[in-house]
């Protein structure tokens, strides 16, 4: 993450996100102040921009408050998917909350590569299917094929959803421009929204991905929220002009 409002070329983002030669990440997020609001910009590991990232939004709140960019409390964040709210009191790192937005669930379904997919948009596109077991789901085989299918002209995130019970979902995520990822907030709320829309689940929901669990619910205005943990795991300085130079 960067606290400088800089424009990064795709090659720099790819180098920074490289887990063997760079810092290693699924994405790069810049955090700045714009028009007296927090401003979040997001790039996938392949260098392509994305509209939003739910877990990234929670990380923005935690980083901005931890670094004194804003005070603890509730703040508005400008994203490419609109202005969203974050909440954190600055103490319990398991209780960072983010308003992810309104999820639009498409009425139509699509059968792609012999699999029934539901579509949703949480500020970015998602295609998801239900499976008996996420452990056995063909994520690595089917994920990239669906992401790049001609049905999705701007590509899509792909999710494989196991309904454990009406209050608990397990999800594996193939993230657009990244590959299989440990967590994706917009994927988690999209899966929750589709499961709820189909009468398969009720809010509040616990959604589990490979990276952990988060609580998902809908507020009175129809906005999805997530609550879950954050942690600063690495701090350093990168010379952007010399991408291989890291402190």
Secondary structure, DSSP 8 states (H G I E B T S, - for coil): -BSS-----HHHHHHHH-TTTSS--SEEEEEEEETTEEEEEEEETTS-B-S--HHHHHHHHHHHHHTTSS-SEEEEEEETTEEEEEEE-SS-TT-EEEEEE--EEEEEEEEETTEEEEEEESSSEEEEEE-S-STTS-HHHHHHHHHT-TT-TT--EEEEEEEEETTEEEEEEEETTTEEES--HHHHHHHHHHHHHTTS--SSEEEEETTEEEEEEE-TTS-EEEEE---------B-TTSTT-B-
